[in-house]
Amino acid sequence: GAVVSQHPSWVICKSGTSVKIECRSLDFQATTMFWYRQFPKQSLMLMATSNEGSKATYEQGVEKDKFLINHASLTLSTLTVTSAHPEDSSFYICSASNRGRAPGDTQYFGPGTRLTVL
Amino acid sequence: SQQGEEDPQALSIQEGENATMNCSYKTSINNLQWYRQNSGRGLVHLILIRSNEREKHSGRLRVTLDTSKKSSSLLITASRAADTASYFCATVSNDYKLSFGAGTTVTVRA
């Protein structure tokens, strides 16, 4: 149980285009979903947190107009990288929690999406 | 923001040996979690230890937590080639957010 999928697993796009990444909880309802970014050989950095049906909360330094997050249902959140540039190339990982925002809640991670912007 | 600092950055051991890695953090925590990440993949949750716990075991994994020193250690006993991965600690403070350390890359040689 508690499986999270991401699609696509990798994507290559041209500079200036937009890319949408999907995160789905397959066997549970995800009250809260999280989006992380990981640069090569570095740690995960939280970008934003979203609750179903409400606006995402972005971490400091993350441009909300560039990284659009939509948590349209209890099983789906999407991250759209708008007007992508080479510096946006990274590994994007989502996670989902079925219990909300308590400190002890477990986050279940997706397999990640490798984005390369040419 | 990144709170955890892990050492060593990299560790290479022979199959069957034990692997120990450490994590230090700066602020008070509610719990600390350890994750494994195979190359280019997502994270797998290994173990969670709460701030009022000192030690926890799960299979070949042993985690300790010393809140006075703000540090934790992860021990993998009798390592296997399949344990080759990066290991991250992540702390949770008063809110729900995970703050990850830089990770330790473990290579287990056959």
Interface residues (C-beta under 8 A of the other chain):
Chain A: V4 Q6 T32 F34 Q42 S43 L44 M45 L46 T49 F91 I93 S95 S97 G100 R101 A102 P103 G104 D105 T106 Q107 Y108 F109 G110 P111 G112 R114
Chain B: Q2 N30 N31 Y35 G40 R41 G42 L43 V44 H45 L48 R50 F88 V92 S93 N94 D95 Y96 K97 L98 S99 F100 G101 A102 G103
